[in-house]
Amino acid sequence: PGAIRLSDSAKLMRGLNGLGVYMDNKADFLCLPGSNLHAEAGSVSFWFRPMWAPDDKRNKVFFWAAFEKGEILLFGNSANLMVADGTGKQHYGVTGASADTSQWKAGQWHHAALVWSAKQQFCRLFMDGAGQASSPYTSPAQGPARIISLSPSPTDLSGRTPACAVLDEFAMYDHPLSEEDISKLYR
């Protein structure tokens, strides 16, 4: 339910194919209707071109979903990309699913996919078509997503910032994607 909302300050730029959205400002956000994404199982996939400096250690949010109970977050900096979940309190349980980003160069395109299943108790992060890390997923989050944003929550007080990247071809799924599915998305 609801319409896609892009903040006035976010910019459309050349994406991987066509236009992507560039977010580098605390006020930037892209909110999507969340009815087909569930905390119990799902996947998100997108391309992004980071524009941060190699020494920028600020945590940047690429994906945030708020569910009936809890949330899932994909965030990172110039050292690594991490997955966290929580109950909306001030702390998050970092799942252990992370990827090294220290060798990335500003302006290079990368593909990210996050796959989770509470029933099968796993959370897996894929980067550029390859599985990077897997960890147990026993999130307290429940139900369908109420809000999905490609940026920090508008009420985020933790100091996280938007991705400082061009994001393109964002897709969400109501089931965990297979390694083969992700390989096809990566091309």
Phi, psi and omega in degrees: 000145178103167182257159173289132180236127176245129181297154180297332184275342178290147184244145171268132181224172176301124179258195178295315175224107182084223183256144172240172179253132179255124180235120180220010186235143181304334181273354182282136174200157171227110180259134182242151173298139188248015191293337183261006177251130184236148180293332185288328179195143178172184179207150168229148182216139177197160173259146175211151178238099182295144180238017183274159177284150182302333182262009181279108183261006179294139177285126181245138183264128176260328185206135178218129178231129176256126180253180178305318175227108175098184184205162175233142187221135171243116184220165180187182179211197184286359179254320180199166177244132188229158176246138177221154173222164182186189183249015180090002176281185184284348180245156179235151172266106177289126190287343185097348176279108181215163180224141178286125178243009188295338181263000180291150177247142177302137177093353178271138178281142177221153177249134177237142173220136178240127184232136179214155176207117177289323181296316179272356176056053175217154172225128184227137179249130177245139175231129178051044174084353183245141176295128181260318184199150176226146179211163176298144177235106178232046186299144173283353180296144181217153171083184179284155177292135174270321181223136172233130183222140174264062182175177174295159172302143177302340180256012182292121179250012187277352182093000176291151182239166175299170191299335187053052184204159169270127179249138183212157176052046178288133178220146176231148186229149180270016180210160177289127176286149176276167175301323179295317177303314183292322177300320178293321179294326180287332179074000000 
